[in-house]
């Protein structure tokens, strides 16, 4: 009667074989499950600070004069003066239409502004507007004569609203040009802003690196009367920003608030 014992032993062996046969497969599945588990995420990097630094006004020397008067974006006004002996070394006469043609000091402008001014005049003419350059560079001594005459005629307080003292004029920088049109006799008057030429200038000057320096609604900031004829070259990047944001140079440098 040993057969039942033998049969029992056989079943036990088969069961053990079945259990051991499932071992590696289960281990594989366990390994795959572990590898499929998501890895821990690393903390995200904080975004870099892209805030642009605020532009700073020009540095002044011990005499209260602008240290870098050649800078195209230099602020020139009653607080930021040009040195009395400053005369740009790159003054040239642009190939444009002048109200007083000839070899005149007032027909000069600095070289960086000359080519943009030429293109400005060319495109104005293509749009049907004839512009005339009336007054560009003006030396310290010449500005002294002009302001003195204005002060004698109207009084210094009144003269200060429309005329700059020597060293305080953008014309000495060589980056300013007064423009007008024949429709008003090439006069420098607020009437220019109402002419088709003046309106075209106001709408397009920034495209060429120029700004209307003394706008009508910012007289309390610039300290000067509205001058639709007075163009100042600051470079295209800055002129586009000032036009878009409707800022004066004072406001751009945080001084007009």
C-alpha positions as CSV (number, residue, x, y, z in Angstrom):
1,X,0.0,0.0,0.0
2,X,2.8,2.5,-0.8
3,X,1.1,3.8,-3.9
4,X,-0.9,6.5,-2.2
5,X,2.2,7.8,-0.5
6,X,4.0,8.0,-3.8
7,X,1.1,9.8,-5.5
8,X,1.0,12.3,-2.6
9,X,4.7,12.9,-3.0
10,X,4.3,13.5,-6.7
11,X,1.6,16.2,-6.2
12,X,3.8,17.9,-3.7
13,X,6.7,18.0,-6.2
14,X,4.4,19.4,-9.0
15,X,3.1,22.1,-6.7
16,X,6.6,23.2,-5.7
17,X,7.6,23.3,-9.4
18,X,4.6,25.5,-10.2
19,X,5.5,28.0,-7.4
20,X,9.1,28.3,-8.4
21,X,8.1,28.7,-12.1
22,X,6.2,31.9,-11.3
23,X,9.0,33.4,-9.2
24,X,11.2,35.1,-11.9
25,X,8.1,36.4,-13.8
26,X,6.7,38.0,-10.6
27,X,10.2,39.5,-9.9
28,X,10.3,40.9,-13.4
29,X,6.9,42.4,-13.0
30,X,7.9,43.9,-9.7
31,X,11.1,45.4,-11.2
32,X,9.1,46.9,-14.1
33,X,6.6,48.4,-11.7
34,X,9.4,50.0,-9.8
35,X,11.1,51.4,-12.9
36,X,7.7,52.8,-14.1
37,X,7.3,54.8,-10.9
38,X,7.7,58.5,-11.6
39,X,11.0,60.1,-10.5
40,X,10.9,62.9,-8.0
41,X,10.6,66.2,-9.8
42,X,13.4,68.7,-9.2
43,X,12.3,72.1,-8.0
44,X,11.7,74.5,-10.9
45,X,14.2,77.3,-11.3
46,X,12.9,80.8,-10.5
47,X,12.6,83.0,-13.6
48,X,15.4,85.5,-14.0
49,X,14.6,89.1,-13.1
50,X,14.1,90.8,-16.4
51,X,13.4,94.2,-14.9
52,X,15.3,96.9,-16.8
53,X,17.3,99.4,-14.7
54,X,15.9,102.9,-14.6
55,X,17.8,105.3,-16.9
56,X,19.9,107.7,-15.0
57,X,20.3,111.4,-15.8
58,X,23.7,112.6,-17.1
59,X,26.5,112.8,-14.6
60,X,27.7,116.3,-13.7
61,X,31.2,117.5,-13.0
62,X,32.2,119.7,-10.1
63,X,31.1,122.8,-12.0
64,X,27.6,121.3,-12.5
65,X,28.2,120.6,-16.2
66,X,27.4,117.5,-18.2
67,X,30.4,115.1,-18.1
68,X,29.6,113.5,-21.4
69,X,28.2,116.2,-23.7
70,X,28.8,114.1,-26.8
71,X,26.2,111.5,-25.7
72,X,23.3,111.4,-28.2
73,X,20.8,110.8,-25.4
74,X,22.2,113.6,-23.1
75,X,19.6,115.7,-21.3
76,X,20.2,119.4,-21.7
77,X,18.1,121.9,-19.8
78,X,18.3,124.4,-17.0
79,X,19.7,121.9,-14.5
80,X,21.9,120.0,-16.9
81,X,24.2,122.4,-18.6
82,X,26.7,122.0,-21.4
83,X,30.3,123.2,-20.7
84,X,30.9,126.8,-21.9
85,X,33.7,125.6,-24.2
86,X,31.8,122.6,-25.6
87,X,31.7,122.5,-29.4
88,X,31.0,119.2,-31.2
89,X,33.9,118.0,-33.3
90,X,31.6,116.3,-35.9
91,X,29.4,119.2,-37.1
92,X,28.5,119.0,-40.8
93,X,26.0,120.6,-43.1
94,X,23.3,118.1,-44.1
95,X,22.1,117.8,-47.6
96,X,18.6,119.3,-47.0
97,X,16.6,122.4,-47.8
98,X,17.6,125.5,-45.7
99,X,15.6,128.6,-45.1
100,X,18.9,130.6,-45.2
101,X,21.3,128.6,-47.5
102,X,25.0,129.1,-47.2
103,X,27.9,128.6,-44.9
104,X,26.1,129.5,-41.7
105,X,26.7,128.2,-38.3
106,X,23.0,127.6,-37.8
107,X,23.0,125.2,-40.8
108,X,25.2,122.7,-39.0
109,X,24.2,119.5,-37.2
110,X,26.2,116.7,-35.7
111,X,27.1,113.8,-38.1
112,X,25.0,111.1,-36.3
113,X,21.9,113.2,-36.9
114,X,22.7,114.4,-40.4
115,X,21.8,111.3,-42.4
116,X,18.6,110.6,-40.5
117,X,17.6,114.3,-41.0
118,X,18.3,114.0,-44.7
119,X,16.0,110.9,-45.0
120,X,13.4,112.7,-42.9
121,X,13.3,115.6,-45.3
122,X,13.3,113.3,-48.3
123,X,10.4,111.2,-47.0
124,X,8.5,114.4,-46.1
125,X,8.8,115.6,-49.6
126,X,7.6,112.2,-51.0
127,X,4.6,112.6,-48.8
128,X,3.9,116.1,-50.3
129,X,5.5,118.2,-47.5
130,X,8.3,120.7,-48.1
131,X,10.3,121.3,-44.9
132,X,13.0,123.9,-44.4
133,X,15.8,123.8,-41.8
134,X,15.8,127.1,-40.0
135,X,18.3,126.8,-37.1
136,X,20.6,124.0,-36.0
137,X,23.9,124.4,-34.1
138,X,24.4,127.4,-31.9
139,X,27.5,128.2,-30.0
140,X,27.6,129.1,-26.3
141,X,28.5,132.7,-27.2
142,X,25.8,133.0,-29.8
143,X,23.2,131.7,-27.3
144,X,24.4,134.3,-24.8
145,X,23.7,137.1,-27.3
146,X,20.3,135.7,-28.1
147,X,19.2,135.3,-24.5
148,X,20.5,138.7,-23.5
149,X,18.5,140.3,-26.3
150,X,15.3,138.5,-25.4
151,X,15.7,139.4,-21.7
152,X,16.2,143.0,-22.5
153,X,13.1,143.1,-24.7
154,X,10.7,140.9,-22.6
155,X,12.3,140.7,-19.2
156,X,14.3,137.7,-17.9
157,X,11.4,135.9,-16.4
158,X,9.4,135.9,-19.6
159,X,12.5,135.2,-21.7
160,X,13.1,132.1,-19.6
161,X,9.8,130.6,-20.9
162,X,11.0,130.5,-24.5
163,X,14.7,131.1,-24.6
164,X,17.6,129.2,-23.0
165,X,20.5,130.7,-21.2
166,X,24.0,129.9,-22.6
167,X,24.9,126.3,-21.8
168,X,21.3,125.3,-21.3
169,X,20.4,125.2,-25.0
170,X,20.1,122.0,-27.0
171,X,21.3,123.9,-30.0
172,X,24.8,123.9,-28.5
173,X,24.7,120.1,-28.5
174,X,24.5,120.1,-32.3
175,X,21.6,117.6,-32.1
176,X,18.7,120.0,-32.5
177,X,17.2,121.5,-35.6
178,X,14.3,123.9,-35.9
179,X,12.2,123.3,-39.0
180,X,9.4,125.2,-40.6
181,X,7.5,125.5,-43.9
182,X,6.9,128.1,-46.6
183,X,3.2,128.1,-45.8
184,X,4.0,130.2,-42.7
185,X,7.0,132.0,-44.2
186,X,9.4,129.6,-42.5
187,X,8.7,131.3,-39.2
188,X,9.2,129.5,-35.9
189,X,5.8,129.8,-34.4
190,X,3.2,127.5,-32.8
191,X,1.2,127.9,-36.0
192,X,3.6,125.4,-37.6
193,X,2.0,122.7,-35.5
194,X,-1.3,123.3,-37.2
195,X,0.1,123.1,-40.8
196,X,0.1,119.8,-42.8
197,X,3.9,119.9,-42.6
198,X,3.9,120.4,-38.8
199,X,1.4,117.6,-38.3
200,X,3.4,115.2,-40.5
201,X,6.5,116.1,-38.4
202,X,4.7,115.4,-35.1
203,X,3.5,112.0,-36.4
204,X,6.7,110.8,-38.1
205,X,9.8,112.4,-36.5
206,X,10.3,109.5,-34.1
207,X,10.7,107.1,-37.0
208,X,14.0,108.9,-37.8
209,X,15.4,109.2,-34.3
210,X,14.0,112.7,-33.6
211,X,11.5,114.0,-31.0
212,X,9.4,117.1,-30.8
213,X,11.3,118.2,-27.7
214,X,8.8,120.7,-26.2
215,X,5.3,119.3,-26.6
216,X,2.2,121.4,-25.9
217,X,0.9,119.4,-23.0
218,X,4.3,119.1,-21.1
219,X,5.3,122.8,-20.7
220,X,5.3,122.5,-16.9
221,X,7.8,119.6,-17.2
222,X,10.1,120.9,-19.9
223,X,9.9,124.5,-18.5
224,X,9.5,125.9,-22.1
225,X,6.7,127.0,-24.2
226,X,5.3,124.7,-26.9
227,X,7.7,124.5,-29.8
228,X,6.4,122.2,-32.6
229,X,9.3,123.2,-34.7
230,X,12.1,122.1,-32.4
231,X,13.4,118.7,-33.2
232,X,16.0,116.9,-31.1
233,X,17.9,113.8,-32.3
234,X,18.2,111.1,-29.6
235,X,18.5,107.9,-31.8
236,X,15.8,105.7,-33.1
237,X,15.5,103.3,-30.2
238,X,14.9,106.1,-27.7
239,X,12.8,108.2,-29.9
240,X,10.4,105.3,-30.6
241,X,10.1,104.7,-26.8
242,X,9.5,108.3,-26.0
243,X,6.9,108.6,-28.7
244,X,5.1,105.4,-27.7
245,X,5.1,106.3,-24.0
246,X,4.4,110.0,-24.6
247,X,7.4,111.0,-22.5
248,X,9.7,114.0,-22.5
249,X,13.4,113.5,-21.8
250,X,12.9,114.8,-18.3
251,X,10.2,112.1,-17.7
252,X,12.4,109.4,-19.2
253,X,15.1,110.2,-16.7
254,X,12.6,110.3,-13.9
255,X,12.8,114.1,-13.4
256,X,9.4,115.2,-14.6
257,X,7.2,113.6,-12.0
